[in-house]
Amino acid sequence: MATQIESKLAYVKRKLKDPAYNNMQLSRVTGLTPAAISRIANGETKNPTYDTVEKIAAYFQGLK
């Protein structure tokens, strides 16, 4: 299970670096603060919670 979470976290970090995503929309949809999203994107938050990673991943997967 840890491998699945790690790969999902890598996916989320990669997507957060994409300049096409909208931080404010992501914040509204996920309920996370823009600051929390920014800290994950910048690598300041090394181990975000499973729920946080899932919320962000679901957002990006819904954009496909």
Secondary structure, DSSP 8 states (H G I E B T S, - for coil): -HHHHHHHHHHHHHHHT-TTS-HHHHHHHH---HHHHHHHHTT--SS--HHHHHHHHHHHHHT-
